[in-house]
Amino acid sequence: MAPSKDKKQPIFTRKENVMLEQKIEILKWYHVNGKNQMKTANHFDQKYPNLKLQQHHISKWLKQEPKY
């Protein structure tokens, strides 16, 4: 029998800190896709599950955006 071709989700075991490049990517997506913090957090929580991204993170980064 042939092995399954289904991709398995990676297993994440710890929370990671967000890198500056990731913050910039996330904030750009936020601006291009309707400026909805919850939608942005949900989108990137799937892409970067180890960040444990939530809406309040997006809010905080938006306040600090000029320094990025």
N, C-alpha and C positions, 0 to 999 in steps of 0.2 A: 504494500500500500504506500502511495506517495505521501511525503510529509505535507502537512497543512501549509498553505501559502498565506494564511491569515497573519497579519502583523500583530504581534503582541505589544500591548502598552508597556513602556518601560516602568520599572518599579522604582519609585523615588522614596528615599528613606530619611531625608533631612531637608530643612528649609535652607535656601540659599539667599544671599544678598543680591540685590539687583545691581547690575553693572550700568555705568553711564550710557553705554551704547544701547542697552535695552530700554532705559528710561526714555531716551530720545526716540527710539522706534515706537514705543508705546504712545508717547505724546503726539507724534506725527499721525499715527493711526487714529487717535482720538479726534484730532482736528479734521481729518479727511472723512471720517465716518460718522458725522452727526453730532459730535461733542457730547456724547452720553457716557458719563463716567462708569456706570454700572455695566453697560454693554462692553466698554473697553476692558474693564477688569475681567469680565467673564470670558471674553475672546482670548486674552493673553494668559488667563489662568489655565486654559487648555493647552496653550503653546508652551508655557513655562510653568508647569505645575509645582516645581520646587520653590518658586517665588511666593506661593500662597497669596497671590495678588488679590486685593480687595479694593472696593471703591474708595475708601479713605486714603489709600496710597496714591491713587490718581489725583485726588483733590490736593493732597500735600505737594505732589510734584508740580501741579499746575501753578501753585503759589510760588514755587521756586523756579519756574520755567525760565525766566529771563537770565538766570545765571548759567543755564545749560547752553 
